[in-house]
Every structure is written in structure tokens, then in C-alpha cells.
Amino acid sequence: MALQHPQHSRALRPSCRHFGSRAQLWATFNEGNVQAFCGYVYSSFPPGRIGRFTEDGRYLMHIFQAHTATYDALKAMPGLQHSWLYATGC
């Protein structure tokens, strides 16, 4: 289920215009799994929760949904249809 957020394409347009023809590899998120674990299970990152596995899973689900929406927005940009897109560590 992809989220439809127009702010994704608005925020991405300047980067796509500037880097689009030169960048072939785009990362939507950097290590969302580390943020989730350290924020909701281990308590070393905000929001500083301990053992909240359900919240950890919910956070990861939202990261995956946001990655999907960002992926769709990037692929819709002119010249980026053949670029590689990924989320690291998710």
C-alpha cells in the first residue's frame, strides 16, 4: 500500500533538477532499522523507549510506507525512471 503525499514530490524536485542527470543511485532512508531498534527497543536514540517491540514494528512499517511513496515520487520525475533507488538497512 503506497502512500500518496504531494509533499514528497515538492521536496524532491530541487534535488532531482540539480542531480537527476548525474545521479544514478538514490537512497531514500539511511538505516531506518537502526533508528527503530535504538529508539524503541534499546533506548539509545529518541524517543528513548525500552522494549517497545510493537512501536518498533509500527515505526518500521511507516518507514517502509514512506520509502514506497518516495520511490514512486522519484520514479515519476523526468530522467529518473532508470535510476536505482533503495533504503539502506531496512
N, C-alpha and C positions, 0 to 999 in steps of 0.2 A: 504494500500500500504506500504509494508515494504521496508526500505532502505537496500541496501547491502553495508556494509562498512567493508572491511577486518581489518581495524584498531581496530574495536570492539573486534574481537576475539584475535588479538595480545595483546591488552591491558588487556583482561580478563584472558588470560592463566595463568599468575603467581598467581593471586588470586584463580583461580579455582584449580590449583595444590595444593596450600597451604591449602585452606579452604574447598575444594569441598566435602571431605568425612565427614567433621564435621559440615558444614552449610546446613541447610535445608530451610532457608528463606533468600532471596536476594532482596534488594531494588535497583532498577535501578536509580531512581531520588528521591530526597527529596524535597517535596513541590514546584514543578515547578509552580503551580498556584500562590503561594505567590510571587515568583520571577517575574512572568509575571505581576501580578497586581501592585506590588510595583515598578517595573521598567518602565512600560508603561502606567499606569493609575494614580498612586498616586505620583510617582516621589521620593520615599524614597530609592530606590535601583538604581544602574546603569542599564540602561543608563540615568535615570533621566528624563523621558518624562512624560507629564501630558495629560491625556485624550486621549491617542492614542489607542483606542479600536481595530482598525484594526491590528496594530502592536502587540498588546497583543494577539489577536487571532492567528496571524501568529507564534508568539513565542511559544504559546501552541501547535500548530499543529506540529512544529518542535520537541518539547519535546516529544509529543506522537509518532512521527515517530522514534526518537532516542530510545525511550523506546522499541518500537517494534523490532528494529534492535538489541538492546542489549538483549532483551528477546530471540530472535531467536539464537543469538550467544551463550548465556548461555545454552539454552536447547540443543545445539549441542555439548556441552562439555561432555566428558565422566563422568558418575556418577551424572550428574545434571538433567537428564531427569525427575525425580520425585520431584525435588525441587520446592518450591513455589517462584514465582517472582512477584514483584509488584512495582508500583511507588506510593510513598506516596503523598497524597494531590492533585493529578492531576484529 
